[in-house]
Amino acid sequence: MRKLWSIIALAIMLAALIGAYAYLTKHPQDKNGADKKSENKIDLLKLDQSKINIINIMNEKGNIILEKKSSKWIISQKENIKLDDQFVGNIVEDFTNLSADRLVDKDSKDLEQYGLKTPKVVATAYMEDGSSKTINLGNETSDNSRYYIMIKDDPNVYAVSSSAGLSLNYSLNDIRDRNISSLNNSDIKYLKFVNANSTIIEIKANDKNELVITTPNTNNKKVDDNNFQDFLSTVTGMKIKDFIEDNNKSLSKYGLDKPSSELLIKDSKNELHIYFGKDLSEGSIAFKLSGNPEIYSIDKSVIESLTSKALNCLK
C-alpha cells in the first residue's frame, strides 16, 4: 500500500511539472522582471544645474522667470519674493534629469491630438554658454498618469510622469514660500500681543534670561513654560493662505490702517511683527508684515488660537 501511495504522489508531481511547463511555454516571463520599466526610461534632458542661468516658464497660469543669483534662485526683477526651495527644485529637476516613460509617436505629423500643436506649457532653460533647451508640454494622457511632451529640435512625442508635468504647470503663487516665522523659539527675548479687544500682553526676558509678564502688571511673574511653548508652536505653524497683493497702496481696504490685532516677537537675531486686518471671507483674515507692502491672508482659526493661547500665558 505504501508503495502504491508513493507511485501516486510521483504521478501527481509529474503532472504538475508538465502543467507548469505547458503554461510557461504559452506565457513567457519578462526577461528583466521588475527592472523592465526602469530600463525602458528614455533620457530627454541631462543639463548641469550649475550652468543654468535662467528658466522661463509660460503656462496657462502665467509667466515665471527664475533667475539664478549668487547660487540662489529668485524671481527675475522681484527678488523680494521668497520662494519655496522644494517647489523650485522640482522645476530645476525637469531640466537636469528629465526622462520619458515611453516613446508615443515617432516623427509625429499630428501634434494637435497631443495638445502639442499649441503647447500648454513652453519652458526654456538658458545656459551660461548662450545655449538653451526648450520643453513643450501638451495634454495629459487618457488615464491622467502622464503628460505628452516634446523637446525642441526632436520631432518625437514622448510621455513623461505626471510629477514632471505638474511642476511645469506651477503658478508663481505655487512656488512662493508660505512660512511666516523664522524665529528661534528657544531664544525668545520679547513678546507683545494685542488682541481684538485691545488687551495688551507683554512678556520680556529679565536679567536672568527668564521670561516674565510685564503687561498686564503682575509684578514680573514668570511665564508658565508649557503655556508659552504652546503659544509659540502656533506661531511657528502659521502659514500664508493666499497672496493677496504684492505692492499694496491702501491699507484701509484690508482694515490694516487700524489693525484688529498685532503680534511682535523678537529673539536675539530675528523679529516677527505682524498686523492683522479685517475678514476677507468667512474663514480668512488679511495680514501684513511690518515694513513690507505685501498683503496676505491667513486662516481665521489661527488668530483665534493665538488669542486664547496668549491669554493662557497669563495664568
SULHUKA-V727729 format. One line per field, one symbol per residue. ss: DSSP state (h for helix, s for strand, l for the rest). A space follows every 50 residues. Layout:
# SULHUKA-V727729
ss=???
This chain:
# SULHUKA-V727729
ss=lhhhhhhhhhhhhhhhhhhhhhhhhhllllllhhhhhhhllsssslllhh hssssssssllssssssssllsssslllllllslhhhhhhhhhhhhlsss lssssllllllhhhllllllsssssssllllssssssssslllllsssss slllllssssshhhhhhhllllhhhsllslllllhhhsssssssllllls ssssslllllsssssllllllsllhhhhhhhhhhhhllsllsssslllll hhhhllllllssssssslllsssssssssssllsssssslllllsssssh hhhhhhhhhhhhlll
